[in-house]
């Protein structure tokens, strides 16, 4: 059984919609939080709004300077028993018109930063009697979706990294898990993405649904958890019979491209 009050959790992207929902759920259970994000004012506001005694960690994980700030601060915040890599950004649009900066920002934030931060904390995590790493991915980490090529690439990579690390650490005290939300009602989704989901009939969950799924996953130690039907079924079909998904999404391509005509980069950091 999870001993919530004995956990000390570093949560990235803490001030985003999903991050705040996760922070509230964990704080309510007595977890001590290290709230990471780029905006010190927002982090302090969240810190003071939560029950318990928590810490903040300021730094943009997508930049070398921000990562150095985080690395310098980590030793004073140890020990850590739980790492939740939640921070993420999304770039929407056809690849031809996305900027080079979009590519670097999405890949750094969604994939390389979780890998780097996990590597930084792993020696300490392995010293704990029980430790936990949760990487927050996406349904789009299993399904390539038109006009979301950068986001899909980063989340496919995060899923592969999580699976490999889970298998690498099976002989240790560290539990590695992957959580895949579907579309969620947060600032990561621009107005055009919200409109696209409405036109396609895609359900968008409130952040509280994702936070509750994460609590359930930690409690049960499930290595993989996908949120929402039919999305999780679609992900399985795509893995086994991708041509079926090719054909299904081809029928929606015109609608997707109509809403993705003006690309954007949104964040849930």
C-alpha positions in Angstrom: 0.0 0.0 0.0 1.3 3.5 -0.9 2.5 5.4 2.1 1.5 8.9 0.8 2.7 10.9 3.8 6.2 9.4 3.4 6.6 10.6 -0.2 8.6 13.6 -1.4 7.7 14.3 -5.0 9.3 16.5 -7.7 6.5 17.5 -10.0 7.4 19.3 -13.3 5.0 21.6 -15.1 3.4 22.2 -11.7 1.5 25.4 -12.6 -0.2 24.0 -15.7 -3.7 22.7 -15.6 -2.8 19.0 -15.2 0.1 19.9 -12.9 -2.1 21.9 -10.5 -4.6 19.1 -10.4 -1.9 16.5 -9.6 -0.4 18.8 -7.0 -3.7 19.2 -5.2 -4.4 15.4 -5.2 -1.0 14.6 -3.8 -0.9 17.4 -1.2 -4.4 16.3 0.0 -2.8 12.9 0.7 0.1 14.3 2.6 2.8 14.2 0.0 5.6 16.8 0.3 5.9 18.5 -3.1 8.8 20.1 -5.0 6.9 22.2 -7.5 8.9 22.9 -10.7 8.1 25.5 -13.3 9.3 28.6 -15.1 7.2 31.3 -13.3 8.3 31.9 -9.7 5.2 34.0 -9.0 2.8 31.2 -10.1 4.8 28.6 -8.3 4.6 30.5 -5.0 0.9 31.1 -5.5 0.3 27.4 -5.9 2.7 26.6 -3.0 0.7 28.7 -0.6 -2.6 27.4 -1.8 -1.8 23.8 -1.0 -2.1 22.1 2.4 1.3 21.2 3.8 4.8 22.4 3.6 6.1 22.4 0.0 9.0 23.8 -2.0 9.4 25.5 -5.4 12.1 24.9 -8.1 12.3 27.6 -10.7 13.8 26.8 -14.1 12.9 26.3 -17.8 13.7 22.7 -18.6 13.8 23.5 -22.3 16.9 25.7 -22.0 20.5 25.0 -20.9 20.4 27.9 -18.4 17.1 26.6 -16.9 18.4 23.1 -16.6 21.5 24.4 -14.8 19.4 26.3 -12.4 17.5 23.1 -11.6 20.6 21.0 -11.3 22.2 23.5 -8.9 19.1 23.5 -6.7 18.5 19.8 -6.6 21.0 18.8 -3.9 19.4 21.0 -1.3 16.0 19.4 -2.0 17.0 15.7 -1.7 15.9 13.1 -0.8 13.2 12.5 -3.5 11.1 9.4 -3.6 8.9 10.3 -6.5 9.4 12.1 -9.9 6.5 13.1 -12.1 7.6 14.3 -15.5 4.5 16.3 -16.4 5.8 19.5 -18.2 4.9 19.6 -21.9 4.4 21.8 -24.9 2.6 21.2 -28.2 3.2 22.6 -31.7 0.2 22.3 -34.1 0.5 22.7 -37.8 1.8 21.0 -40.9 5.5 20.2 -40.7 6.4 22.3 -43.7 5.5 25.6 -41.9 6.7 24.9 -38.4 9.8 26.8 -37.3 13.1 25.2 -36.4 12.6 26.7 -32.9 9.3 24.7 -32.6 11.2 21.4 -33.2 13.8 22.1 -30.6 11.4 23.4 -28.0 9.0 20.5 -28.2 11.6 17.8 -28.2 13.6 19.4 -25.4 10.6 19.9 -23.2 8.7 16.7 -23.8 11.4 14.2 -24.3 15.0 15.3 -23.5 14.2 17.2 -20.3 12.4 14.1 -18.7 15.3 11.9 -19.7 17.8 14.4 -18.3 15.9 15.0 -15.0 15.4 11.2 -14.5 19.1 10.7 -15.0 19.9 13.4 -12.5 17.6 12.0 -9.8 18.1 8.2 -10.4 21.0 7.7 -8.0 19.0 9.2 -5.2 15.8 7.4 -6.2 17.6 4.0 -6.2 18.7 4.6 -2.6 15.1 4.7 -1.4 13.3 1.6 -0.2 10.5 2.4 -2.7 10.6 5.1 -5.4 8.4 6.1 -8.3 8.9 7.7 -11.7 5.8 8.6 -13.7 6.2 10.1 -17.2 3.0 11.8 -18.4 2.7 11.0 -22.1 -0.3 11.1 -24.4 -2.6 9.0 -26.6 -0.6 10.7 -29.3 2.4 8.8 -28.0 0.8 5.7 -29.6 -1.1 7.2 -32.5 0.6 9.4 -35.1 -1.9 12.3 -35.8 -1.8 14.6 -38.7 -0.5 18.2 -38.0 0.9 17.0 -34.6 4.1 15.5 -35.9 6.4 17.1 -33.4 4.2 16.4 -30.4 3.7 12.8 -31.5 7.4 12.3 -32.1 8.2 13.6 -28.6 5.5 11.4 -26.9 6.4 8.3 -28.9 9.9 8.8 -27.7 8.8 9.3 -24.1 6.8 6.1 -24.2 9.8 4.2 -25.6 12.1 5.7 -23.0 9.6 4.8 -20.2 9.2 1.2 -21.3 12.9 0.7 -21.7 13.7 2.2 -18.3 10.9 0.2 -16.7 12.5 -3.0 -17.9 16.0 -1.8 -17.0 15.0 -1.1 -13.4 12.8 -4.1 -12.7 15.5 -5.5 -10.4 15.6 -2.3 -8.3 13.2 -0.5 -5.9 12.3 2.1 -8.6 8.9 1.7 -10.2 8.7 3.3 -13.7 5.2 4.2 -15.1 3.7 5.8 -18.2 0.4 7.7 -18.1 -1.3 8.6 -21.3 -4.1 11.1 -21.2 -6.3 11.9 -24.1 -7.2 15.5 -25.0 -7.4 17.6 -21.8 -8.9 21.0 -21.0 -5.7 22.9 -20.4 -3.8 25.8 -21.9 -1.7 23.4 -23.9 -4.7 23.4 -26.3 -5.1 26.5 -28.4 -8.6 27.7 -29.5 -8.0 26.0 -32.9 -7.2 22.7 -31.2 -10.3 23.0 -29.1 -12.3 23.7 -32.2 -10.8 20.8 -34.0 -11.6 18.4 -31.2 -15.2 19.6 -31.2 -15.5 19.2 -34.9 -14.0 15.7 -34.7 -16.2 14.7 -31.8 -13.2 14.1 -29.5 -13.8 14.2 -25.8 -11.7 16.6 -23.7 -11.2 15.6 -20.1 -10.9 18.1 -17.2 -7.4 18.0 -15.5 -8.9 16.4 -12.4 -9.6 13.2 -14.4 -5.9 12.9 -15.3 -4.9 13.6 -11.7 -7.2 10.9 -10.4 -5.9 8.4 -12.9 -2.4 9.1 -11.8 -3.3 8.5 -8.1 -4.9 5.2 -9.2 -1.9 4.2 -11.2 0.5 4.9 -8.3 -1.7 3.0 -5.9 -1.8 0.0 -8.2 1.7 0.2 -9.5 0.5 -0.2 -13.1 3.3 0.3 -15.5 1.0 1.7 -18.2 -2.3 3.5 -18.0 -4.3 5.0 -20.9 -7.2 7.3 -20.2 -10.4 7.4 -22.2 -12.5 5.3 -24.5 -12.3 4.9 -27.5 -8.9 6.4 -27.5 -7.1 3.6 -25.7 -8.8 1.0 -28.0 -7.7 3.1 -31.0 -4.1 3.1 -29.6 -4.2 -0.8 -29.4 -5.6 -1.1 -32.9 -3.0 1.3 -34.2 -0.2 -0.9 -32.7 -1.6 -4.1 -34.3 -3.3 -2.8 -37.5 -2.0 0.7 -38.3 -3.4 0.6 -41.8 -6.9 0.6 -40.3 -6.2 3.8 -38.5 -4.6 5.3 -41.6 -7.9 4.8 -43.4 -10.0 6.1 -40.5 -7.9 9.3 -40.0 -7.7 9.9 -43.8 -11.4 10.7 -43.7 -10.8 13.4 -41.1 -7.7 14.9 -42.7 -9.5 17.8 -44.3 -11.0 18.8 -41.0 -7.7 18.5 -39.1 -5.9 20.6 -41.7 -8.6 23.3 -41.7 -8.1 23.9 -38.0 -4.3 23.5 -38.1 -3.9 26.1 -40.9 -2.3 28.6 -38.5 0.2 26.7 -36.4 0.8 27.5 -32.7 2.9 26.4 -29.8 1.1 26.0 -26.5 2.5 25.0 -23.1 1.4 23.4 -19.9 4.7 24.1 -18.0 
